[in-house]
């Protein structure tokens, strides 16, 4: 009699878990399909994951995937790029056009040059 009772409990537990899994899967599908407009699927996704876990299904991604092993980081190489050689700057003729301080003062006094003003 106990075996029959335990068997019925296991069967009923499995039926309830399948019903909850189906219900949560249907709600998630409707949510992602756009049928349910104002619906936050976070709780239902948690229920779905927990119910699937009772059947031994692991929906979480494991950290040690084979893809990670294949994507080994290559050793880092450094290359030095030499700047291009630029031609010599032209020799300035500033020395030829240098005006003495006295000549500049005379030009200011005669009104030939406007004095520089600084903003206040």
C-alpha positions as CSV (number, residue, x, y, z in Angstrom):
1,X,0.0,0.0,0.0
2,X,2.8,2.4,0.9
3,X,4.5,1.8,-2.5
4,X,1.3,2.6,-4.3
5,X,0.9,5.8,-2.2
6,X,4.5,6.9,-2.9
7,X,4.1,6.1,-6.5
8,X,1.0,8.3,-6.7
9,X,2.8,11.2,-4.9
10,X,5.7,11.0,-7.3
11,X,3.4,11.0,-10.3
12,X,1.3,13.9,-8.9
13,X,4.5,15.8,-8.2
14,X,5.8,15.3,-11.7
15,X,2.4,16.3,-13.2
16,X,2.5,19.5,-11.1
17,X,6.1,20.3,-12.1
18,X,5.3,19.7,-15.8
19,X,2.2,21.9,-15.5
20,X,4.2,24.8,-13.9
21,X,7.0,24.3,-16.5
22,X,4.5,24.5,-19.3
23,X,2.7,27.5,-17.8
24,X,5.9,29.4,-17.4
25,X,7.2,28.5,-20.8
26,X,3.9,29.6,-22.4
27,X,4.0,33.0,-20.5
28,X,7.6,33.5,-21.5
29,X,6.8,32.7,-25.2
30,X,3.8,35.0,-25.2
31,X,5.9,37.8,-23.6
32,X,8.8,37.5,-26.0
33,X,6.4,37.1,-28.9
34,X,4.7,40.4,-28.1
35,X,1.3,39.0,-27.2
36,X,1.6,40.4,-23.6
37,X,2.5,44.0,-23.9
38,X,2.9,45.1,-20.3
39,X,4.5,42.1,-18.7
40,X,7.7,41.7,-16.8
41,X,9.0,38.2,-17.6
42,X,11.7,38.3,-14.8
43,X,9.7,36.3,-12.2
44,X,8.3,33.9,-14.7
45,X,11.9,33.3,-16.1
46,X,13.0,32.5,-12.5
47,X,10.1,30.1,-12.0
48,X,10.9,28.4,-15.4
49,X,14.6,28.0,-14.5
50,X,13.8,26.6,-11.1
51,X,11.3,24.2,-12.4
52,X,13.6,23.0,-15.2
53,X,16.3,22.5,-12.6
54,X,14.1,20.0,-10.7
55,X,14.2,17.9,-13.9
56,X,18.0,18.1,-14.0
57,X,18.2,20.7,-16.8
58,X,20.8,23.4,-16.2
59,X,19.9,26.6,-18.0
60,X,22.9,28.6,-16.7
61,X,26.0,29.0,-18.8
62,X,29.1,27.4,-17.3
63,X,32.2,29.4,-17.0
64,X,34.6,26.8,-18.6
65,X,33.2,26.5,-22.1
66,X,35.3,24.9,-24.8
67,X,35.1,28.1,-26.8
68,X,37.2,29.9,-24.1
69,X,40.0,27.3,-24.5
70,X,40.1,27.9,-28.2
71,X,40.4,31.7,-27.8
72,X,43.8,31.8,-26.2
73,X,45.3,35.2,-26.0
74,X,48.2,35.7,-28.4
75,X,51.4,37.1,-27.0
76,X,51.5,40.9,-27.2
77,X,53.9,42.4,-29.6
78,X,55.1,46.0,-29.7
79,X,56.3,47.8,-32.8
80,X,58.1,51.1,-32.8
81,X,57.1,53.5,-35.5
82,X,59.7,56.1,-36.4
83,X,58.3,59.6,-37.0
84,X,58.8,60.7,-40.6
85,X,61.9,62.9,-41.1
86,X,60.6,66.5,-41.7
87,X,62.6,69.0,-43.7
88,X,64.5,71.7,-41.9
89,X,62.3,74.6,-41.1
90,X,63.0,77.6,-43.2
91,X,65.5,80.0,-41.9
92,X,63.6,83.0,-40.6
93,X,64.5,86.4,-41.8
94,X,63.5,87.9,-38.4
95,X,67.0,89.1,-37.8
96,X,66.8,91.2,-41.0
97,X,63.4,92.7,-40.1
98,X,64.1,93.3,-36.4
99,X,63.2,96.8,-35.4
100,X,64.9,98.4,-32.5
101,X,62.9,99.5,-29.5
102,X,63.5,103.2,-30.3
103,X,62.1,102.8,-33.8
104,X,59.0,101.1,-32.4
105,X,58.5,103.8,-29.9
106,X,58.8,106.5,-32.6
107,X,56.3,104.6,-34.8
108,X,53.8,104.6,-31.9
109,X,54.3,108.3,-31.1
110,X,53.8,109.2,-34.8
111,X,50.6,107.2,-34.9
112,X,51.8,104.8,-37.6
113,X,51.1,101.7,-35.4
114,X,48.2,101.1,-33.1
115,X,49.2,100.0,-29.6
116,X,48.2,96.6,-28.4
117,X,45.4,96.7,-25.8
118,X,44.6,94.0,-23.4
119,X,41.0,93.2,-22.4
120,X,40.0,94.1,-18.9
